[in-house]
Amino acid sequence: MQQYIIKGQQLVLHPGRVVFWEEQSALILSDLHFGKTGHFRKSGIAIPQNVYKEDLQRLVSLIQLFKPKQLIIVGDLFHSESNKELDLFKKWRSDLSFLQIQLIKGNHDILPGSWYEEADINVCNEKLIVSDFCFCHDLAVINTNAANTGLFYFSGHIHPGISIKGLGKQSLRFPCFYFTSHFAVLPAFSRFTGTHGIDPARQDDVFAIVEDTILKVN
């Protein structure tokens, strides 16, 4: 785990692809894409359901570890329309009814409003502001200049990855947490996603997720 301070707020970066915000007792995460494997199976592509179950169990383990009062999900909690995997999520949700869930809708969150109400999920259409932090799925849709608002932005959407070079000019790309002076891009929580390479500036902070370790790479 890696401690990180922004605007006097204590954050913990965890290799499980989440951030724990101590002052708000909030677990921050993005791009879970629950139901994605079921969506592929409905299309005739044989993706094992264990992929989804492992992601869900990993989230349960992180909730048990940090004991948050709320989840702040920065978009793409679900992948598409309802399927059997989302029925399993509803049961999981009923077992954790004490936990508040805030969802900032992402481009894949296309379920009807009634579905979120039944699952007791609070939905924000574009952004959520808490204290000095603003949460939005895609920074590109925020009309204001993020650097000049006085807020620090958390986003997801692009599934950031950073390439680390080894001997013999070999390189591997790893999911990462990407921090600049005024925004952060969170890694995709789902392991059933690709990554998009980032090109950080020298003053930026990038933390690669290498197996069960957080590695600062610049």
Secondary structure, 3 states (H helix, E strand, C coil): CEEEEECCEEEEEECCCEEEECCCCEEEEECCCECHHHHHHHCCCCCCCHHHHHHHHHHHHHHHHHCCCEEEECCCCECCCCCHHHHHHHHHHHHCCCCEEEEECCCCCCCCHHHHHHCCCEEECCEEEECCEEEECCHHHCCCCHHHCCCEEEECCCCEEEEEECHHHCEEEEEEEEECCCEEECCECCCCCCCEECCCCCCCEEEEEECCEEEECC
